[in-house]
Amino acid sequence: MANVTQNSGSAGRSNRLRREKMARYFLLIVLIITAVFFINMIKFFILPVFLAVVFTGLFYPLYRLILKITGNRASISAFLCCFVIILGILIPVYVIGDLVAREAIELYESAEDGVRDFIGSIESGDAQWFASVADSRIVRLFGLDKINWQATIEDIIKNSASLLGSVINKATRETFLLVVHVFILLFAMYYFFRDGERILKWVKYLSPLDERYEDEFIKKFGSMSRATIKGVLVIAVIKGVLGGLTFWIFGITGPILWGVVMVILSIIPLVGVWLVMIPAGIFMMVMGDVWQGVAVILIGAVFIGNIDNILNPILVGRDTGMHELLIFLSTIGGLSVFGIMGFLVGPMIASMLMTLLHVYSIEFKEQLEGEPETVSGS
C-alpha cells in the first residue's frame, strides 16, 4: 500500500513538473511571437529610439546638472534638457542648411560662366601654367593635345549637373523622413532622461546575465559610444569648419557648402578633406593663383588632414575608441543599410558588438587562454 501511495505521489510530481515545463515553453513561444509582431509594428521607430539611447547617455551629465537646478524635478529637467539640445544643435543645423542651399544654387548658376572663363583663359593664353603643360612633350606623346578640351569639360559639367540633380531629389525625399526621426529621437530622449534609471533597472532585472557583466556592458558601451561620437563626428565638424574658413580666406566660392561637404567626407575614414581641398588648390593654380593654390593644398594635406592626431587624445581621452578600419566599414555599411542616419547607427552597432565581445572575453577568459600545462616530476 505504501508503495502504491509513493508511486502515485511521484507520478503527481512528475505530471506537475511536466505541466510547469510546458507552461514555460508556451509562455516563451507566445512571448517570442508577440515580440516579433511588436518589433515589426514599430520597426520605423527602432533607429531613432536606438540613437536616443546613445544620445541620452552622452547628454546625461547635462540632465543631472539641470536636475540639481530644478530641485530634482525630473519632468521639467528632461524637458529643459531636450530644449537646450534643440537650441544648441538643431537651430544651427537649420541655419547652416539654409546657407548651404543658397550657396549650392549660386554655385550651380555660376558654374557655367566659370567654365567658359576657364576655357577662354586657356584659349587666350592667360593660364600660362596650363598652356605650358598642354604644350609639353609628355602631353603630345600620349596624344592629349588632340583632345577637344572645351567639349570634354562641357560634358563633365553636364554629367555633374545631372548627378547633382539626382542627389538633390533624393535628399528632398529623405528630408521629411529625417525630420520625423529627429522628432521621435527627441521625444524618446525626454522619457529616457526622466525614467532612464527605472528603465535600466527593469532591463537589468529581466537580463539573465550576471550583474557584473551587465554593469561592464553598460560602462563599456557608454565609453565606446562617446569615443566614437567625439572621435568621428566632433572632429569631422572641426575639420569642415577649418576647411570652410580656408576657402573663405582665399576667396573660393561657396565656403559653407564646401565646409559641409568636408564634414561629410571627414566622417568616412581614409577619405577626408583632401578630396576637396587638393582639387580646389590645383584648380586655383591652373587659373593662375599659384601660391594661393599651393597654400590651400598644404593647409588641407598637412594641417587639417592631420588635426585628428592632435584632437583625438584631447576629445576622446581615456575612452576606448574603435579601430579606423572598423569605423570605416561600419560607417559605409550603416549608410547603405540605414540611409542618412547610418553614419551614426553603423558605428554604434559596431560599438555594441565590440562591447559584447569584451564581455565574452571576460566570461570565457579561462577557456580562451587555455589550461596551464603542469610539469610532472620524473
N, C-alpha and C positions, 0 to 999 in steps of 0.2 A: 504493500500500500504506500509505503514511504517512497519507494522508487517511482511509482506512478505519479505521485504528487511532485517529486523532484523533476521528473521528465516534463510534466505539464508546465511547471514553472519555468524551466529552461526554454521550452517552446514558446511560452508567452513572451519572455525577454527577447528571444530571437525575432519573433514577429514584430515586437515593438521597435527593436533596433532597425529591422528592415523597413518598417514604415517611416521611421525618422530619416533613414538614409534616402528613401525615395522622395520624401518631402523636401529634403535639402536639394536633391537633384532637380526636382520640379521647380523649386524656388529659383535655382540658378538659371535654368532654362528660360523661365518666364522673365527673369531679370535681364538676361542677355538679349532676348527678343525685343523687350521693351526699350532697352538701351539702344539697340540698332535702329529702331523706328524713331526714337527721340533724336539721335545724332543725325539721322538722315533729314529730320524735320528742321533742325537748327544748323545744318552744315554751312549755311550762308553766314552765320554769326561766329563760327569757330575761330576764324583768323583774327578778327578784331578783339574777341574775348581773350585769345591767347596773347596778343600783343598788350592787351590791358593788364594781364597778369605781370608781364615783363616790366611795363612802364610804371605800374603801381609799386613794384619793388624798387625801381630806380628813383622814384619821387617820394618814397615813403618817409625819408628824413624830413622833407618839406612838410608833409602832412603832420608828422609828430610836432614840428615847430608850431604850426598853426593850431594844433590841438592844445598846446600849452597856452597860446594867446587867448583862445576862446574859452578857456576853463573846462577842458575835456568834453566839449560838446561835439560829438562825433559827426552828426549830420551836417551841422554848419561848417565844421572844419573840412569835411570831404568836399562840400560844395565850393568853398573858398579855394581849396587846393586845385580843383578842376578849373575854376575860373582863372586862377593865376597861370595855369598851364596854357589855357586858351589865349590869354593876353600875351604870354611870353613866346609862344610858338606859332599858333595858327594865324594871328594877325600879321606878324612879319612875313610868314609864308604867303599869305594872301597878297600883301603889298608887293613882295618880290615877284610873285606870279603875274601880277598885273603889269609890272615894269618889263618883265621878260616878254610878255605877249606883245607889248608895244614895240620893243626893240626888234623882235622877230619880224613883225610886219614891216618896220622901216628897213631892216636888213634885206628882206626879200624884195622890197620895191627898189632898193638901190643896188642890188646885186648885178642887174643887167647893165646899168650905167657904169659900174665899176669894172666889169669885164670889158666893156667897149673901150674905156680909158686905158685899161691894161694892154689890150691889143693895139690900140693907137700908139701907145708909148713904145711898143716893140717895133711897129712899122716905121715910126718916125725916128727911131734910134735913140730915144730918151733913156730907155732902160739899157744902159751900156753893158751892165753885167750880164743881162740875159742875152744881149746881142753877141757878146764875145763868146758866150757858151754855145749859142746856136751856130756860130761860125767855126767852132773848134774842130780839130781833126777827128776827135772821137765821135762827135755827133755825125760828121759826114761819113765816117767809117761804117756806122750802123744804119745809114740812110735816114736818120731822123730829120735832116734838113729838108727832105721832100714832103714831110707831113704838113698838111694844112692845119696849122695850129688854131686858127680862128674857128674853123668848123668843129674841130675837136673840142675846144673849150666851150663852144656854144652847146654842143651835145652833152657835155658834162653838166653844164648849168641846167639844161632841160631835165636830165635824169635826176639831178639833185632836187630840182623843184618838185618833180613827181614824187620822189621819196619823201620830201618834207611834207607834201600834201597828205600822203597816206599816214605819216606819223601824226600829223595834227588831227586827222579824222579819228584815228584810234585813240589818241589822248582825249579827244572830246567825248568819245563813247565811255571812256573809263572815268571821266571826271565825276559824274553823278555817283558811280559806284564807290569812288574814293571818299566822297563827302558822306555817304551813308555809313561807310566803315568807320570813318573818324567819329561820327556821332555815336555809333554803337560803342566804340572804344572808350569815349569819354563817359558815356552812360554806365558802362561796366566798371570803369575806374572809380566812379563815385561810390558804388556799392562795395568794391574791393577795399577802398580806403576805410569806409565806415564799418564793414563787417569782416574785414580781412582776417583778423585774429581768430574769430569764431569759425570762419570757413576753413582756415588752416587746421585748427584743432579737429574739426569734423573729418577732414580728409585724412589726417594722421590716425584718427580713430578707426576709420574704415580700412586703412592700409594694413596688410598682413606683414609688412616689413618690420624689422626691429627698429626701435625708436632711434638708435644711434645712426642707422642708415638713413632714416627719414630726415633727421637733422643735418646729416652730412650732405644729402641730396639737395636740400633747400639752400644750405650755405654755399655749396659748390656751384649750383645752377645760378644763384644770385650773383656770385662773384664773376662767373664767366659771362653772364649776360651783360653786366656793367662793363666788363673789359671789352666785349665785342662792340657795344654801342659807342663807348668812348674811343676805342682804338680804330673804329671804322667810320662811324657817322660823324663824330665831332671833328676828327682830323680831316675828313673829306670836306666838311664845311669850311674849315680854316684854309685848306688848300684852294678851294674855289674862291674864297674872298680875296686871298693874296693874288691869285691869278687874275681875277677881275680888276683889282686895283692896278696891277701891272699893265693890263690892257688900257685902262683909263689914263694912266700916266703917259703912255706912249701914243695916245690918241687913236686907238683901234676902235672901230665901230662896234657897238653892242657889248660893252664890257660886262653888264649884268647878265645878259643872255649867255655869253661865253663862260662867265663865272659859274652859272648854274650847270652848264654842260660839264665843266671841270669838276664840280661837286659829284655829279653822277658818275663820271669816269673814275674819280678817285675812290669811289666805293668799291669798284672792282679791282682787286689786286693785280699787279703786273701791267696795268693799263695806265691810269693816272693822267696828270695834267699835260704831260709831254705830248700826248696825242693831239692837243690843241695848240700848245704854245710853240712847239718846234715848226709845224707848218705855217703858223702865223709869222714867226720870225723869218722863215725862208721867203714868204711872200713879200714881207717888208724889204728884204734885201733885193729881191727881184725888181721891186718898184723903185729902187734907188736909195732907200733909207737903210744903208748897210749897217752902220753902228747901232741904230735902234733895233734892227733885226737880230744882230748878234747879242745885244743886251737881253732881249726877250728870250732868246734860246738859252742863254746862260742862267738867267733867273729861273726859268722853268725847269731846266735839267739839273742844275746844281743846287739851288736854294730850295725852291718849293718841292721839287721831286724827292728831296732827302729830309724834309722837315719832320716826317713821321718818326725818324730816328731820334729826334730831339724831344718831340711831344709825347711819344709813347710812354717813356718812363714817368713823365710828369702826370699825364692823364690817367693811365692805366694803373700805375703804382704797383701795389702788391697783388692786384687781381691777376688771375691766371687767364691769359688770352689763348686763342686758338692759333694753330699754325696757319701761315699765309695761304698755303695750298688748300687747306680745308675751308678757309673763308672764301677763297675764290670759287671752289666747286659748289659750296652751299649757296653762295650769292647767285651764281648763274643758274643753278638748279631751282632756287626759290623763285627767281624771276620767270623762268619758263613754266613753272607749275602754278604759282600763286599770283602772277601778274605783278603790278607795280609795287604791291606791298611785300613781294617776295624777297626784296633786298634786305628786309629785316627778319621776316619769318624764317627764311632759309638758314641764316647763321644761328638763330635762336633754337631751331630744331637740332642743328649740329651741336650746339652747346648742351642741349638736353641729352643727346647721345653720348657726348664725352663725359657728362656727369654720371650717367648710368654706368658707363664703362669704368669710371673711377670707383663707384660703389661696388661694382662687380669685382674689381681688383682687390678691394678690401675684404669682401666676403670670402673669396676663394684664393686668398693670398698663399696659404699653405700648399694648396694643390698646384698653383701656378709656379711657385718656387721649387716644388718637389721636395720629397722627403730627404733629409740629410743622410748621406751614407755613413754607416757605422763600420769602423775598422775593428775586426775581432783579432784578439791576440792569438798567436800560434802556440 
